[in-house]
Amino acid sequence: LWALAESLLPHEGIEAYTQGLMDLGATVCTRSKPRCADCPLASDCLARQQQRQQELPTPRPKKTIPQRHSCFVLISDGQSLLLERRPPSGLWGGLLVGSLFAAEFAFIYIGLQHTSASRLTVFLYTAPFVVALLLPRFVVTERLRGLQWLGLSIAFAAVGLAFSEGFSSTAGKQGQLLGDAMGLAAGALWGLTTLVLRTTRVAKVSAEKALFHPLGVTALPMPVMSVTLGEPWGLTYPAWVWGSLALQTFVGAFASYLTWMWMLRHYPATHMSSFTFLTPLFALTFGVLLLGEPLTLQLGLALVGVAVGIVLVNRKTAPRTA
């Protein structure tokens, strides 16, 4: 075929030859009504010699239309038909949630290289204030009143009291301000994550799907960050380490976050955020119960303060009258 093609091609002026072939096919040798009498190549045309001008070129085979079988239910009262819109996927909002979630933990991990865990914990729990300040701009019913703001402040102050020793024991540590700033940034990102969860289409998807986005997106950069920070990798860990990892995976990273996603769909986020102040205090309480750490007056006062704050934030108030 190559030899035959080369024998028919001109040695020069290939551009005009190619253009002529295209014009011939468009104006003379057409598919439906070929003008064989006007064709300069009629004497060499095999289709004309075999009287097959109307058969060639053969039509493309038609695509087989797949047949699908399905069942559905029509609900009607004889006059109206019930229609329900498919729930939104929330893809872009989910990717934004995942990015904010990953950035939050990146700031936490890097911030811990420069400041103590107790200091960073206090700055991290400024997140409820970010939610309370920004969310009412999009959801009016999320607005807090004066007494609720007081409760939020009392709960935050209680967390600060519980971890106050960390502020005195690490004073003057090099790079501490950078670590504290990263803790504040992580808190802001946590608050923004809640904001996106409540104000985008992610709020209408199932809790499992909403959880998939932050965990899925975060799983990509975290190994890279681990290598960058010089953390050793291996599999030879004691049994208690594997047990702790399994507990954090199924309880910390799955069950607790799944519950949180579900609750954000059903309850006001500004009210729910006040309960997050219990998390660091629970850590100290379990240290007392499981590790034999001393029960200090600060921890007792902090637990009372957080409880009072939660009650004030979630206390039902009478609606305003004009």
C-alpha positions in Angstrom: 0.0 0.0 0.0 2.8 2.4 0.8 4.5 1.7 -2.6 1.2 2.2 -4.4 0.6 5.5 -2.6 4.0 6.8 -3.3 3.7 5.9 -7.0 0.5 8.0 -7.3 1.9 11.0 -5.4 3.5 13.9 -7.3 7.2 14.6 -6.6 6.5 18.3 -6.0 3.5 20.5 -5.3 2.1 18.1 -2.7 0.1 20.9 -1.1 -2.0 21.6 -4.2 -2.4 17.9 -4.8 -3.8 17.3 -1.3 -6.1 20.4 -1.5 -7.4 19.1 -4.9 -8.3 15.7 -3.5 -10.3 17.4 -0.7 -12.1 19.7 -3.1 -12.8 16.7 -5.4 -14.4 14.8 -2.5 -16.4 17.8 -1.4 -17.8 18.9 -4.8 -17.7 15.9 -7.3 -17.2 12.6 -5.6 -19.9 13.1 -2.9 -21.4 10.4 -0.8 -25.0 10.6 -1.9 -25.0 11.9 -5.5 -21.5 11.5 -7.1 -21.0 13.5 -10.4 -19.0 10.7 -12.2 -19.5 12.4 -15.6 -17.5 15.4 -14.4 -14.8 13.5 -12.5 -11.3 13.7 -14.0 -10.4 10.3 -12.4 -13.5 8.4 -13.6 -11.4 6.2 -15.9 -9.4 4.9 -13.0 -12.3 4.7 -10.5 -12.8 1.1 -9.4 -16.2 1.9 -7.9 -17.5 3.2 -11.3 -16.0 0.2 -13.1 -17.9 -2.2 -10.7 -21.0 0.1 -10.7 -20.9 0.5 -6.9 -20.9 4.3 -6.7 -24.1 4.2 -4.6 -22.7 1.6 -2.2 -19.3 3.2 -1.4 -18.3 4.4 1.0 -20.2 2.1 3.2 -22.1 3.8 6.1 -20.7 3.6 9.6 -22.4 0.8 11.6 -25.0 2.2 14.0 -24.2 2.0 17.7 -26.2 -0.5 19.6 -28.4 1.3 22.0 -28.1 -0.3 25.4 -31.3 -1.5 27.1 -31.7 -0.9 30.8 -34.4 -2.1 33.0 -35.4 -0.3 36.2 -38.3 0.0 38.6 -39.8 3.2 40.0 -42.8 4.3 41.9 -45.0 7.2 40.9 -46.8 8.9 43.8 -49.8 10.8 42.6 -53.2 11.9 44.0 -54.7 11.9 40.5 -54.0 15.6 39.9 -50.4 16.2 41.1 -47.2 14.2 40.9 -44.7 14.0 43.7 -41.2 15.0 42.5 -38.1 15.2 44.7 -34.8 16.8 43.6 -31.8 14.6 43.8 -29.6 15.7 46.8 -26.6 17.8 45.8 -23.2 16.2 45.8 -21.4 19.1 47.5 -18.2 18.2 45.7 -16.6 21.7 45.6 -17.7 22.5 49.1 -16.3 19.1 50.3 -13.0 19.8 48.7 -12.8 23.2 50.4 -13.7 21.5 53.7 -10.9 19.0 53.1 -8.4 21.7 52.3 -9.2 23.7 55.4 -9.1 20.6 57.6 -5.7 19.6 56.2 -4.3 23.1 56.7 -5.6 23.1 60.2 -3.7 20.0 61.2 -0.6 21.2 59.3 -0.5 24.3 61.4 -1.0 22.2 64.6 1.8 19.8 63.8 4.2 22.6 62.8 3.2 24.8 65.6 4.0 22.1 68.1 7.6 22.3 67.0 7.8 25.8 68.4 5.4 26.0 71.4 4.0 23.7 74.0 0.9 21.6 73.6 -0.9 23.4 76.4 -0.4 26.8 74.9 -1.4 25.6 71.4 -4.5 23.9 72.8 -5.7 27.2 74.3 -5.2 29.1 71.0 -6.8 26.3 69.0 -10.0 26.6 71.0 -10.6 30.1 69.7 -12.5 28.3 66.9 -15.9 28.7 68.5 -15.5 32.5 68.4 -14.7 32.3 64.7 -17.9 30.4 64.2 -20.0 32.7 66.4 -18.7 35.8 64.6 -18.9 34.6 61.0 -21.7 32.1 60.7 -24.6 34.5 61.6 -23.7 36.5 58.5 -25.0 33.5 56.5 -27.4 31.9 58.8 -29.4 34.4 60.9 -30.7 31.9 63.3 -27.1 31.1 64.5 -26.7 34.6 66.1 -25.7 34.6 69.7 -27.0 37.0 72.3 -25.2 38.7 75.1 -25.7 36.0 77.7 -24.6 33.3 75.2 -21.5 35.3 74.4 -20.7 35.5 78.1 -21.1 31.7 78.4 -18.7 31.2 75.4 -16.2 33.4 77.1 -16.5 31.7 80.4 -15.9 28.2 78.8 -12.9 29.5 76.9 -11.5 31.1 80.1 -11.9 27.8 81.9 -9.9 26.0 79.2 -7.2 28.7 79.6 -7.2 28.1 83.4 -6.8 24.4 83.0 -3.7 24.9 80.8 -2.4 28.0 82.5 0.7 26.2 83.8 1.9 25.8 80.2 2.1 29.5 79.8 4.4 30.0 82.8 6.6 26.9 82.3 7.4 27.7 78.6 7.8 31.4 78.9 10.7 32.7 76.7 10.9 29.5 74.6 12.5 30.3 71.2 10.0 30.6 68.4 7.1 30.4 70.9 5.3 33.3 69.3 5.4 31.6 65.9 3.9 28.5 67.5 1.2 30.5 69.2 0.4 32.2 65.9 0.1 28.8 64.3 -2.3 27.7 67.0 -4.4 30.8 66.4 -4.3 30.0 62.6 -5.4 26.4 63.3 -8.3 27.7 65.4 -9.4 30.0 62.6 -9.2 27.2 60.1 -11.2 25.0 62.3 -13.9 27.6 62.6 -13.9 28.2 58.8 -14.3 24.4 58.3 -17.4 24.5 60.4 -18.6 27.6 58.5 -18.2 25.8 55.1 -19.9 22.7 56.5 -23.0 24.7 57.5 -23.3 27.2 54.5 -22.5 25.1 51.4 -24.2 22.1 49.8 -22.1 19.8 52.1 -24.7 20.6 54.8 -27.3 18.6 52.8 -25.2 15.5 52.1 -25.0 12.5 54.5 -22.7 12.6 57.4 -20.6 9.8 56.0 -20.1 11.6 52.7 -19.3 14.9 54.5 -16.7 13.1 56.6 -15.1 11.5 53.5 -13.9 14.8 52.1 -11.8 16.0 55.1 -10.3 12.6 55.7 -9.7 11.9 52.1 -8.0 15.2 51.3 -6.0 15.2 54.5 -4.6 11.7 53.8 -2.7 13.1 50.8 -0.4 15.8 52.2 0.1 14.3 55.7 2.6 11.6 54.7 4.6 14.3 52.8 4.6 16.5 55.8 5.7 13.7 58.0 8.7 13.0 55.8 9.5 16.8 55.6 9.5 17.0 59.4 12.0 14.1 59.5 9.7 11.7 61.4 10.9 8.1 61.4 8.8 5.5 59.6 8.5 1.9 60.6 6.2 -0.9 61.7 8.1 -2.3 64.7 6.0 -0.7 67.5 4.9 -2.1 70.8 1.4 -3.6 71.1 0.1 -0.6 73.1 1.1 1.8 70.4 -0.9 -0.2 67.8 -3.8 -0.3 70.2 -3.6 3.5 70.7 -3.4 4.0 66.9 -6.5 1.7 66.4 -8.4 3.6 69.1 -7.6 7.0 67.6 -8.5 5.7 64.1 -11.9 4.2 64.9 -12.9 6.5 67.7 -11.0 9.7 67.2 -10.8 10.0 63.4 -14.0 8.2 62.5 -16.8 7.8 65.2 -16.3 11.2 66.8 -16.0 13.1 63.6 -18.9 11.2 62.1 -21.1 12.1 65.1 -19.9 15.8 64.8 -20.9 15.9 61.1 -24.3 14.5 61.9 -24.9 16.9 64.7 -23.9 19.9 62.6 -26.8 19.0 60.2 -29.4 18.9 63.0 -28.3 21.5 65.7 -27.0 25.1 65.6 -23.3 25.1 65.1 -22.8 28.1 67.3 -24.4 26.2 70.2 -22.6 23.0 69.4 -19.2 24.6 69.3 -19.5 25.3 73.1 -19.3 21.6 73.7 -15.9 21.4 72.1 -14.4 23.0 75.1 -15.0 19.7 76.9 -12.5 17.9 74.7 -9.2 19.1 76.3 -10.7 18.9 79.8 -11.7 15.3 79.1 -8.0 14.6 78.2 -6.9 15.9 81.5 -9.6 14.0 83.3 -8.6 10.7 81.7 -5.1 11.5 82.7 -6.3 11.6 86.3 -8.4 8.4 86.0 -6.1 6.3 83.9 -2.6 7.6 84.5 -2.8 8.5 88.1 -2.1 12.2 87.6 -3.1 14.5 90.4 -6.6 16.1 90.4 -5.8 19.8 90.7 -8.0 22.7 91.8 -7.5 24.2 88.4 -9.0 21.2 86.6 -12.0 21.2 88.9 -12.7 24.9 88.4 -12.2 24.5 84.7 -14.7 21.7 84.5 -17.2 23.8 86.4 -16.5 26.8 84.2 -17.0 24.9 80.9 -20.2 23.4 82.3 -21.5 26.9 83.2 -20.5 28.2 79.8 -22.3 25.4 78.0 -25.5 26.0 79.9 -25.4 29.7 79.2 -24.8 29.2 75.5 -27.5 26.6 75.1 -30.0 28.2 77.4 -33.3 28.9 75.7 -34.1 32.6 75.5 -37.4 34.3 75.0 -37.9 35.6 71.4 -37.4 39.4 71.0 -40.6 41.4 70.7 -40.9 44.5 68.5 
